[in-house]
Amino acid sequence: MADQQQFLLTDLQFEALAKVFKFADVEEKGFVDVETISTLAVQLLGGHLTESQKHYIKATSDEKTEEGLLSYNSFIDIMSKVMMQTTQWGKMKSSLESYVGFDTIQEQIRKKSLKRGFELNIMVVGASGLGKSTLVNTLFKAKLSRASCISQPFVIPKTVEIKTVSHVIEEKGVRLRLTITDTPGFGDQVNNTNCWEPVIEYIHDQFDHYYREESSTYRKARIPDTRVHCCLYFIEPTGHRLKSLDLEFMKRLDKCVNIIPVIAKSDTLTLEEREAFKRRIREDLSHNINTYPIIHDELDEDEVRTNTKIKEQLPFAVVGSDRNVSVGGKAVLGRKTRWGVIEVENKNHCEFTLLRDMLIKTHMQDLKEVTDFLHYESYRRERCSSNGEHSPLDEKPDMTHGNGVISESNI
C-alpha cells in the first residue's frame, strides 16, 4: 500500500507548533504529557475539536507515547495529520498580500444551489386518525399531504400501503421539491405483526435506486435523491408508555432512517400528563433506540450541545391545524375547543414550533447528510459485500451505539 501523502509545514506553522510545545514542556526535556495534546491542539487551531479529531489525537498519541510522554517529532506528526482534516488553523493561517477573491465561494455556492433547488423527503408513520396529513400541511402552510390532494372516501387498507406525493414549493426565491410518503394501514389491523416490513422495503428500494444510479457506467451529473431523509413517527396520546408496536417499529427502522418521534394531538393531555408521558417515552427510547438528531463524531462541541438539548426535548408534543382562528382580533393557526383556542405556534400550548424549526430552519441539511453518510453508507457497504466488491479498506462496523451516538472508535 502506498504511503499517505506527506504534509509539508511552512516556517510559520513550525514556529507556532514549536512555541506551543515549548510552553507545555515545562521541564525542557523534549517531551510533553500525552494528556495535554488535545488542549494544545485547541490552542493551535483556534476553535473546537470534533469528536473524531479528539479520538484520532488520543489513539495516535497512545500509540506513540513513552510512559505517558510524547516527543516533539511525534507531536508535529500528529498535529500535521489533524491539520489535514480541517481548515480551522487559528494563527497558523497564511496571510494574503492583497485581495484574491475566493471569499466569493459562498456566494457562488448559494447561486448554484438556488438555481438547482433543494429536496427533502419525509415519511409519516402512525395509526389512522392521529393527524398526520394535517401536521404536514401545517408544517409547510400548504395543502401537501396525499389526503389533501386526492379527494376520495377514506377506507382503512387491509395491509400497509406506501403512498407518495411530491410538490415543488417556493419561498423568497428558494425552491424546495418536497416528497411526502404516507403509510396508510400502519397499526390499524387487529394483528400488526411485521407491519413495518413494507416500510423497510420502501426505504431500501430508494437506497437501491440511488446505488444503481451511483454505480452506473454512465452516471448522471446529479443523481435524483428519493432516499427518505426523515421519518415522523406519530405516537398516540395515551398518557401511559410506548406501545410494543411503537418500540418494535423504531428498533427495526432506526438503522435505516432518521426517526423523529412526535406525540400526536397532544392537546388531549394536560400539561402535567404531557410531561409525564414524555418522560416515560424517553425512558423507553433509552433502551437502545436511536432517534434523530444523531450525535456523531463530526460535530463540534457547540453542535453536540445543540443536538443533546433537542434530544432531551423529544418526543415533540404537537398539534396540527391548517385553519386560521381569531385570537384578540388576530388570525392565528389553531383549533377552537370548548375550553378555548389551541394556538399551534404558541410554545405555551404545544411544541410544534420546536419540530418545525429543527426540521426546516436548523437541521434540514443535516438530515440529508446523516441519511447519506450513515444510513445509505451502511446499505452501500452491505451491497458491495454481497456483490463481491468488499475489501479490507471498506470495513466499517455499525457506527451507532446507545441512543443515537456515533463513535469514531466504530468508524
SULCOR-V331957 format. One record per pair of residues at least 4 apart in sequence whose C-alpha atoms are under 7 Angstrom apart, sorted by the first residue. I is the first residue (numbers start at 1). J is the second residue. D is the distance in whole Angstrom. If there is no record, write none. Layout:
i: {I | I}
j: {J | J}
d: {D | D}
This chain:
i: {7 | 9 | 9 | 10 | 11 | 12 | 12 | 13 | 13 | 14 | 15 | 16 | 16 | 17 | 18 | 19 | 20 | 20 | 21 | 24 | 25 | 25 | 25 | 25 | 30 | 30 | 31 | 31 | 31 | 31 | 32 | 32 | 32 | 33 | 33 | 33 | 34 | 34 | 34 | 34 | 34 | 36 | 37 | 38 | 38 | 38 | 39 | 40 | 41 | 42 | 42 | 42 | 42 | 44 | 44 | 44 | 45 | 45 | 45 | 46 | 46 | 46 | 47 | 48 | 48 | 49 | 49 | 49 | 50 | 50 | 50 | 50 | 50 | 50 | 51 | 51 | 51 | 51 | 51 | 52 | 52 | 52 | 52 | 53 | 53 | 54 | 55 | 55 | 56 | 57 | 57 | 58 | 59 | 60 | 61 | 64 | 64 | 65 | 65 | 66 | 70 | 70 | 71 | 72 | 73 | 74 | 75 | 76 | 77 | 78 | 79 | 80 | 81 | 83 | 89 | 104 | 105 | 106 | 107 | 108 | 109 | 110 | 111 | 112 | 113 | 114 | 117 | 117 | 117 | 118 | 118 | 118 | 119 | 119 | 119 | 120 | 120 | 120 | 120 | 121 | 121 | 121 | 121 | 121 | 121 | 121 | 121 | 122 | 122 | 122 | 122 | 122 | 122 | 122 | 123 | 123 | 123 | 123 | 123 | 123 | 123 | 124 | 124 | 124 | 124 | 124 | 124 | 124 | 125 | 125 | 125 | 125 | 125 | 126 | 126 | 126 | 126 | 126 | 127 | 127 | 127 | 128 | 130 | 130 | 130 | 131 | 131 | 131 | 132 | 133 | 133 | 133 | 134 | 134 | 134 | 134 | 135 | 135 | 135 | 136 | 136 | 136 | 137 | 137 | 137 | 137 | 137 | 137 | 138 | 138 | 138 | 138 | 139 | 141 | 143 | 144 | 144 | 145 | 145 | 146 | 146 | 156 | 157 | 157 | 158 | 159 | 160 | 160 | 160 | 160 | 160 | 160 | 161 | 161 | 161 | 162 | 162 | 162 | 162 | 163 | 163 | 163 | 164 | 164 | 164 | 164 | 165 | 165 | 165 | 166 | 166 | 166 | 166 | 167 | 167 | 167 | 168 | 168 | 168 | 168 | 169 | 169 | 169 | 170 | 170 | 170 | 171 | 186 | 187 | 196 | 196 | 197 | 198 | 199 | 200 | 200 | 201 | 202 | 203 | 203 | 203 | 204 | 205 | 206 | 206 | 206 | 207 | 207 | 207 | 208 | 209 | 210 | 210 | 211 | 211 | 212 | 213 | 213 | 214 | 228 | 229 | 229 | 229 | 229 | 229 | 230 | 230 | 230 | 230 | 231 | 231 | 231 | 231 | 232 | 232 | 232 | 232 | 233 | 233 | 233 | 233 | 234 | 234 | 234 | 234 | 235 | 235 | 235 | 235 | 236 | 236 | 237 | 237 | 237 | 237 | 239 | 239 | 239 | 240 | 241 | 241 | 241 | 242 | 242 | 242 | 243 | 244 | 245 | 246 | 247 | 248 | 249 | 250 | 250 | 251 | 253 | 254 | 254 | 254 | 254 | 254 | 255 | 256 | 257 | 257 | 258 | 258 | 259 | 259 | 260 | 260 | 261 | 261 | 261 | 262 | 262 | 262 | 262 | 263 | 263 | 263 | 263 | 264 | 264 | 264 | 265 | 265 | 266 | 266 | 266 | 267 | 269 | 269 | 270 | 271 | 272 | 273 | 274 | 275 | 276 | 277 | 278 | 278 | 279 | 280 | 281 | 282 | 285 | 286 | 288 | 288 | 289 | 290 | 290 | 290 | 291 | 291 | 292 | 293 | 293 | 294 | 294 | 295 | 295 | 295 | 295 | 295 | 296 | 296 | 296 | 297 | 297 | 297 | 299 | 299 | 300 | 301 | 302 | 303 | 304 | 305 | 306 | 307 | 308 | 309 | 310 | 316 | 316 | 317 | 317 | 318 | 318 | 318 | 319 | 319 | 319 | 320 | 321 | 321 | 321 | 321 | 322 | 323 | 323 | 324 | 324 | 324 | 324 | 325 | 325 | 325 | 325 | 325 | 326 | 326 | 326 | 327 | 327 | 332 | 333 | 333 | 333 | 334 | 334 | 334 | 334 | 335 | 335 | 335 | 336 | 336 | 336 | 337 | 342 | 343 | 344 | 344 | 345 | 345 | 346 | 347 | 347 | 351 | 352 | 353 | 354 | 355 | 356 | 357 | 357 | 358 | 358 | 359 | 359 | 360 | 363 | 364 | 365 | 366 | 367 | 368 | 369 | 370 | 370 | 371 | 371 | 372 | 372 | 373 | 374 | 375 | 376 | 377 | 378 | 379 | 380 | 381 | 382 | 383 | 384 | 384 | 384 | 385 | 385 | 390 | 396 | 396 | 397 | 397 | 398 | 399 | 399 | 399 | 399 | 400 | 400 | 400 | 400 | 401 | 401 | 407}
j: {80 | 13 | 14 | 14 | 15 | 16 | 92 | 17 | 92 | 18 | 19 | 20 | 92 | 21 | 22 | 23 | 24 | 40 | 25 | 32 | 29 | 30 | 31 | 32 | 71 | 72 | 69 | 70 | 71 | 72 | 69 | 70 | 71 | 68 | 69 | 70 | 61 | 65 | 68 | 69 | 70 | 40 | 41 | 42 | 54 | 57 | 43 | 44 | 45 | 46 | 47 | 48 | 49 | 89 | 90 | 91 | 88 | 89 | 90 | 88 | 89 | 90 | 88 | 300 | 301 | 53 | 54 | 300 | 54 | 297 | 298 | 299 | 300 | 301 | 55 | 297 | 298 | 299 | 300 | 56 | 297 | 298 | 408 | 57 | 82 | 58 | 59 | 408 | 60 | 61 | 78 | 62 | 63 | 64 | 65 | 70 | 74 | 69 | 70 | 70 | 74 | 75 | 75 | 76 | 77 | 78 | 79 | 80 | 81 | 82 | 83 | 84 | 85 | 89 | 93 | 108 | 109 | 110 | 111 | 112 | 113 | 114 | 115 | 116 | 117 | 174 | 174 | 175 | 176 | 175 | 176 | 177 | 176 | 177 | 178 | 177 | 178 | 179 | 229 | 178 | 179 | 180 | 226 | 227 | 228 | 229 | 230 | 179 | 180 | 181 | 228 | 229 | 230 | 231 | 180 | 181 | 182 | 228 | 230 | 231 | 232 | 132 | 181 | 182 | 183 | 231 | 232 | 233 | 182 | 183 | 232 | 233 | 234 | 186 | 187 | 233 | 234 | 235 | 186 | 187 | 188 | 188 | 236 | 264 | 265 | 135 | 264 | 320 | 136 | 137 | 145 | 147 | 138 | 320 | 321 | 322 | 139 | 320 | 321 | 140 | 144 | 145 | 141 | 142 | 143 | 144 | 145 | 322 | 142 | 320 | 321 | 322 | 356 | 322 | 148 | 148 | 149 | 149 | 180 | 150 | 165 | 185 | 184 | 185 | 185 | 185 | 183 | 184 | 185 | 186 | 195 | 198 | 183 | 184 | 185 | 181 | 182 | 183 | 184 | 181 | 182 | 183 | 179 | 180 | 181 | 182 | 179 | 180 | 181 | 177 | 178 | 179 | 180 | 177 | 178 | 179 | 175 | 176 | 177 | 178 | 175 | 176 | 177 | 174 | 175 | 176 | 175 | 195 | 192 | 200 | 249 | 201 | 202 | 203 | 204 | 253 | 205 | 206 | 207 | 227 | 228 | 208 | 209 | 210 | 226 | 227 | 211 | 227 | 376 | 212 | 213 | 214 | 225 | 215 | 380 | 216 | 219 | 223 | 219 | 257 | 257 | 258 | 367 | 368 | 371 | 257 | 258 | 259 | 367 | 257 | 258 | 259 | 260 | 259 | 260 | 261 | 262 | 259 | 260 | 261 | 262 | 261 | 262 | 263 | 264 | 261 | 262 | 263 | 264 | 263 | 264 | 263 | 264 | 265 | 266 | 273 | 274 | 277 | 277 | 277 | 280 | 281 | 246 | 247 | 281 | 247 | 248 | 249 | 250 | 251 | 252 | 253 | 254 | 289 | 289 | 257 | 258 | 259 | 289 | 290 | 291 | 375 | 375 | 371 | 375 | 291 | 292 | 291 | 292 | 291 | 292 | 314 | 315 | 316 | 315 | 316 | 317 | 318 | 315 | 316 | 317 | 318 | 317 | 318 | 319 | 318 | 319 | 317 | 318 | 319 | 319 | 273 | 274 | 274 | 275 | 276 | 277 | 278 | 279 | 280 | 281 | 282 | 315 | 283 | 284 | 285 | 286 | 289 | 403 | 402 | 403 | 403 | 402 | 403 | 404 | 403 | 404 | 404 | 307 | 311 | 404 | 405 | 304 | 307 | 404 | 405 | 406 | 405 | 406 | 407 | 406 | 407 | 408 | 303 | 304 | 304 | 305 | 306 | 307 | 308 | 309 | 310 | 311 | 312 | 313 | 314 | 351 | 355 | 350 | 351 | 350 | 351 | 352 | 344 | 350 | 352 | 344 | 333 | 334 | 335 | 344 | 333 | 333 | 334 | 331 | 332 | 333 | 334 | 331 | 332 | 333 | 334 | 335 | 330 | 331 | 332 | 331 | 332 | 343 | 343 | 344 | 345 | 341 | 342 | 343 | 344 | 341 | 342 | 343 | 340 | 341 | 342 | 341 | 349 | 349 | 350 | 352 | 352 | 353 | 350 | 351 | 353 | 355 | 356 | 357 | 358 | 359 | 360 | 361 | 362 | 362 | 363 | 363 | 364 | 364 | 367 | 368 | 369 | 370 | 371 | 372 | 373 | 374 | 375 | 375 | 376 | 376 | 377 | 377 | 378 | 379 | 380 | 381 | 382 | 383 | 384 | 385 | 386 | 387 | 388 | 389 | 390 | 389 | 390 | 394 | 410 | 411 | 410 | 411 | 410 | 406 | 407 | 410 | 411 | 404 | 405 | 406 | 407 | 405 | 406 | 411}
d: {7 | 6 | 6 | 6 | 6 | 6 | 7 | 6 | 5 | 6 | 6 | 6 | 7 | 6 | 6 | 6 | 6 | 7 | 6 | 6 | 7 | 7 | 6 | 5 | 6 | 6 | 6 | 5 | 5 | 6 | 5 | 5 | 7 | 6 | 5 | 6 | 6 | 7 | 6 | 5 | 6 | 6 | 6 | 6 | 7 | 7 | 6 | 6 | 6 | 6 | 6 | 6 | 7 | 7 | 6 | 7 | 5 | 4 | 4 | 7 | 7 | 4 | 7 | 6 | 6 | 6 | 6 | 6 | 6 | 6 | 5 | 5 | 4 | 7 | 6 | 4 | 6 | 7 | 7 | 6 | 5 | 6 | 5 | 6 | 7 | 6 | 6 | 6 | 6 | 6 | 7 | 6 | 6 | 6 | 6 | 7 | 7 | 5 | 5 | 6 | 6 | 7 | 6 | 6 | 6 | 6 | 6 | 6 | 6 | 6 | 6 | 6 | 7 | 7 | 6 | 6 | 6 | 6 | 6 | 6 | 6 | 6 | 6 | 6 | 6 | 6 | 7 | 5 | 6 | 6 | 5 | 6 | 5 | 5 | 6 | 6 | 5 | 6 | 7 | 6 | 5 | 6 | 7 | 7 | 5 | 5 | 7 | 6 | 5 | 6 | 6 | 6 | 5 | 6 | 6 | 4 | 6 | 7 | 6 | 5 | 6 | 7 | 6 | 5 | 7 | 6 | 5 | 6 | 7 | 6 | 6 | 5 | 6 | 6 | 7 | 6 | 5 | 7 | 6 | 5 | 6 | 7 | 7 | 6 | 7 | 6 | 7 | 7 | 6 | 6 | 5 | 6 | 6 | 6 | 6 | 7 | 6 | 5 | 7 | 7 | 7 | 6 | 5 | 5 | 5 | 6 | 6 | 6 | 7 | 6 | 6 | 5 | 6 | 7 | 6 | 6 | 7 | 6 | 7 | 6 | 6 | 6 | 7 | 5 | 7 | 6 | 6 | 6 | 4 | 5 | 6 | 7 | 5 | 5 | 6 | 7 | 6 | 5 | 7 | 6 | 5 | 6 | 7 | 6 | 4 | 6 | 6 | 5 | 7 | 7 | 6 | 4 | 6 | 6 | 5 | 6 | 7 | 6 | 4 | 6 | 6 | 5 | 6 | 5 | 4 | 6 | 7 | 6 | 6 | 6 | 6 | 6 | 6 | 6 | 6 | 7 | 6 | 6 | 6 | 7 | 6 | 6 | 6 | 6 | 6 | 5 | 6 | 6 | 6 | 6 | 6 | 6 | 7 | 6 | 7 | 6 | 6 | 7 | 6 | 7 | 7 | 6 | 6 | 5 | 6 | 6 | 5 | 6 | 7 | 7 | 6 | 5 | 6 | 6 | 5 | 6 | 7 | 7 | 6 | 5 | 6 | 6 | 5 | 6 | 6 | 7 | 6 | 5 | 6 | 6 | 6 | 6 | 6 | 7 | 6 | 6 | 7 | 5 | 6 | 7 | 6 | 6 | 6 | 7 | 6 | 6 | 6 | 6 | 6 | 6 | 6 | 6 | 6 | 7 | 6 | 6 | 7 | 6 | 7 | 6 | 7 | 6 | 5 | 7 | 6 | 7 | 5 | 5 | 5 | 6 | 6 | 7 | 5 | 7 | 5 | 5 | 6 | 7 | 6 | 6 | 5 | 6 | 7 | 6 | 7 | 6 | 5 | 5 | 6 | 6 | 7 | 6 | 6 | 6 | 6 | 6 | 6 | 6 | 6 | 6 | 6 | 6 | 6 | 6 | 6 | 6 | 6 | 5 | 6 | 5 | 5 | 5 | 7 | 4 | 4 | 7 | 6 | 7 | 6 | 7 | 5 | 6 | 6 | 7 | 6 | 5 | 6 | 6 | 4 | 6 | 6 | 6 | 6 | 6 | 6 | 6 | 6 | 6 | 6 | 6 | 6 | 6 | 6 | 6 | 7 | 7 | 6 | 7 | 6 | 5 | 5 | 5 | 5 | 6 | 6 | 6 | 6 | 6 | 6 | 6 | 7 | 6 | 6 | 6 | 6 | 5 | 4 | 6 | 5 | 5 | 6 | 6 | 7 | 5 | 5 | 6 | 6 | 7 | 7 | 6 | 6 | 7 | 7 | 5 | 4 | 5 | 6 | 5 | 7 | 6 | 4 | 6 | 6 | 6 | 6 | 7 | 6 | 6 | 6 | 7 | 6 | 7 | 7 | 6 | 6 | 6 | 6 | 6 | 5 | 6 | 5 | 5 | 6 | 5 | 5 | 6 | 7 | 6 | 6 | 6 | 6 | 6 | 5 | 7 | 5 | 6 | 5 | 6 | 5 | 6 | 7 | 6 | 6 | 6 | 6 | 6 | 6 | 6 | 6 | 6 | 5 | 5 | 6 | 4 | 6 | 7 | 6 | 6 | 7 | 7 | 5 | 6 | 5 | 6 | 6 | 5 | 4 | 7 | 6 | 6 | 7}
